[in-house]
Amino acid sequence: SYRVIEVDIEYKKLRKELESDYLALFKKTVAMHEMYLMRIAAHSKLREDSNFRVFLEYAKDLKVRSKNKKELIGGFFKNMTKNVDEALLSSQKDKDEFFIERRTFLDDYHTRIRETTRQTEQLSESTNALSVDYMQLAGGFALLSVQDPQLQRFMAQCAISFEVMQKLQKRVSTDEDLKFTDLFKYYQREADAAKSLLYRRGRALADKDIAENKLEKAQEKFKDIPTAEAYLQDCKIRFESISEMAKTELDTFKVRRLETYRKHLVDMSELQIRHSQSKVGELSKGLELLCDL
């Protein structure tokens, strides 16, 4: 009979763990989608996109397929080509001090936020591991309560207290994952996007320089001058357009990043205070009940 009771306790423990994990994942998914959609809605051009409007107003379930092998292989070679091109453009001379400063900042920022993301993942894992320990303690005390009649009430109360502590600790882990880990992961991807934007501007600058060289050679040979002039004009327009857009995006990225960090740090501080108060209150309540037994 003890074996049946032990299996029942393990089943209930596993069920509670799965329920808490599912709710944590659901909460995180909703929060990240909300942040992403608000980012699009705040964009001057993307918020007017017809596909975005359809996505927000579509009432039925959306069918989304994953990438096939051809698309995955194409993306791999595209990224490899981009990395090689970035290495070739790294020695490029840029006369604009704004972009020189932002490129230097982004290189350092990307390294730092990647390390910060790794550390917050470790913090979240250790916090979640503590909630698992609480659940195991609760299950152990629950099992002891049916094996030892003399300590049944004492062990049962310990099991209840640790079960409540597990729920509180799981909330702490979820909030850390949401307010810290996911935040830094999101802005690591944002930093990648900013670096990609600078790469596209660098590519446009390189194309403009190549067009200028082609025009000089055409003028020396007195051949295909109109074609070279037209190509240079197109390259200049594309370079000026992406430079203007990049300045706006990078300035917005800075303001948005600071505001979001400040908000999440304040929210996390308030949550930590609230969770600590709940833990102290639950431990005090559990000790009082144990003393009354």
N, C-alpha and C positions, 0 to 999 in steps of 0.2 A: 504493500500500500504506500510505503514511503517513496518507492520508485515512481508510482503514478503521480503522487503529489509533486515530486521533484520535476517530472516532465511537464506537469501543468504549470508550475511556476516558471520554468524556462520558456514555455510557449508564451505565457503572458508577458514575460520580460522582452522576448523577441518581438512580439506584436507591438508593444509600446515603443521600442526602439525604431521599428519600421515606420510607425505612424509619425513619430517626432521627426525622423529624417525626411519623410515625404512632405510634411508641413514646412520644414525649413527650406527644402528645395523649391517648393511652390512659392514661398514668400520671396526667396531670392530671385526666382525667375520673373515674377511680377515686377519687382523693384527695378531690375535691370532693363526690362522692356519699357517700363515707364520712363526711365532716364533716357533711353535711346530715342523713344518717340518724342519726348520733349525737346531733345537736341535737334531732331529734324524739324519740329514745329517752329523752333526759334530761328532756323536758317532762312535767310532772305529769299532764296531761290527754291530750295527743296520743299518748303511748306506749300508752294503753289503747284507742286508736281501732281499731275492727275492720278498717278499710281498710288501716291500717298493718300490722297483723298478717298480713292476707292478702297484702300486697305482699312481706313478708319471707319468707313460707312458700310462695309460689306458685312451682311448679317449671317451668312452661312460659314461653314468650316472651310478654311483654305487648304488646298492640296499643294504640298511643297515636296519636290523630289530632290534627292541628293545628287551630287555631281557624279557623272559616269567616269569610266577609266580614261577616256580620251580627254575630258576636261581636266581631270586631275593631273595627267601627264603634261598637258598644255600649260597648266598653271605652274607646274614645277619648272619647266624650261623657261617660262616667262620670268619667274622669280630669279632663276639662275642668271639669265641675261641681264636683268635689272641690277643684281648684285655686282656683276662684272662692270657694267656701265657706271655704277656708283663709284667703284674703285678707280675707274679711269677719270671720272669727273672730280675726284677728291682734290686734285692739284689745280683745279680750275681757279683762275683769278677773277674775283668778283669785286667791283668798285663800290657797290652799295653797302655802306656800313651797317644798315639795319639788318640785312640778311646775313652778313658776316657774324654779327653779334648773336642773332637767333640761331644760326647753325651751330655755333660754339656752345650756346646754352643747351640746345636740344641734345647734342651729343653727350654732354655731362648729365643732363636731366634723365635721359633714357637709361643710362647706366645706373643711376641712383634709384630710380623708381623700380627698375627690374630687381635690384637687391632688396628694396623695401617690400616688394610684393612677395619675394621668397620668404622674408622674415615674418610677414603677417600670416602667410600660409602655415608656417611652423607654429606661430602663436595660436591660430585657430585649431590646428590639429591637437596641440597639447591641451587646450581648453575642452575640446570635444572628448579627448581621452579621459579627462577627469570625470565627465558626465557618465562615461561608460563604467568607470570604477564605482561611481555611486550606484549605478544600476546593479552591478555585480554584488555590491555590499547589501543592497536591498533584497536581492534574491537569496543571498546567503542567510541573512537574518530571518527571512520568511521561511526558509527551509528548516532552520534551527527551531523556529517557534512551534513546528509540528512534531519535532523529534524530542524535544525536552519539555514536558508538561509543566515542570516547576518554573521554567523561565519563559513560558509561552507569551504572557502579556508583555514582558519586557522586550523580548525579541521581536514581537509583532509591532510594537511601537517604534523600535529602531528601524524596522523595515519600512514602515510608513514614512518616517522622517527622511531616510535616505532616498526614498522614491520621490518625495517632494523636492529634495535637494537636486536630484538628477534632472528633474524637469526645469528647475531654475538654471542649473548649469548649462543645459542644452540651449536655453534661450540666450544665455551669455555667448555661447559658441556661435549661434546663428547670427546674433547681432554683430559680433566681431567679424564674422565672415562677410556679412552684408555691408557693414559700414567701413570696414578696413580693406579686407582682401579683395572683394569685388570692385571696390572703388579704385584701388591701385591697379588692378588688372585692366579696368576700363581706361584709365588714363595712360597706362602703358601702351594700349592700342591707339589711343589718341596721339601719343608721342610718335608712334610708328606712322600714323597718318600725316602728322606734321612734317616728319622727315621725308615721307614720300612726296609731299607737296613741294618741299625744297628741291628734291631730286628732279621733279618735273620742270621746275623753274630752271635748274641748272642745265637740264637737257635742252630747254628752249634757248638758253643763253649760248650753249655750244652750237646749236643749229644756226643761230644768228651770226656767230663768229665764222662758221663755215661758209655761210652765204656771203659774207663780206669778202672772204678770201676768193670765192668763186667769181664775184663781181670784179675784183681786182685783176684776176687772170683773164677774164673776158674782155676787160678794157685794154689789157696789154696786147691781146691777140685781135682786138676789134671784131669779136665774134660772139654771137648770142648775148649781147649786152641787155636787150629788153627782157629776155627770159631771166637773166641773173638778177636784174633790178626788181622784177616782179616777185621772184622768190625771196629776195632780201626783204622786200616790203612785207610779205606775208609772215616771215620769221620775226620781224620787228613787232608787228601787230600782236602776234601770238605771245611773244615774250613780255610785252608791256601789259597785255591783258592778264596773264598769269601772275605777273609781279604785283599788279594792283590787287588781284584777288587774294594772293598769298599774304600781303600786308594786313588786309582786313581779317583773314582767317586766323593769323598768328596773334594779332591783338585780341581778338575775341577769345581765342584759346587761353590766353593768359588771364583775362578777366574771369572767364567761366571757371577755370581751374582753381583760382584763389577762392572764389565764392563757394564752390562745391566743397573744397577741403575744409573751409571754415565751418560750413553747415554740418558736415558729417562729423567733424571733431567735437563740436558742441553737442550734437545729438548723441554721440557715443559716450561722452562724459556724463550726460544726464542719465543715459541707460545704465551705465556702470554704477552710478550712485543708487539708482532705483533697485538694481539687482542685488547690490550689497546689502541694502536695507532689508530686502525680502529674505536674503539668506540669514542675516542676523536674527530677524524676527522668527523665522522657522526654527532655527537652532535653539533659540530661547524657549519657544513654545514646546519643542520636543524635550528639552531638559526638564522643564516644569512638569510635563506629563510623566516623565520617567521617575522624577522625585516623588510624585504622588502615588506611584504603584506600590 
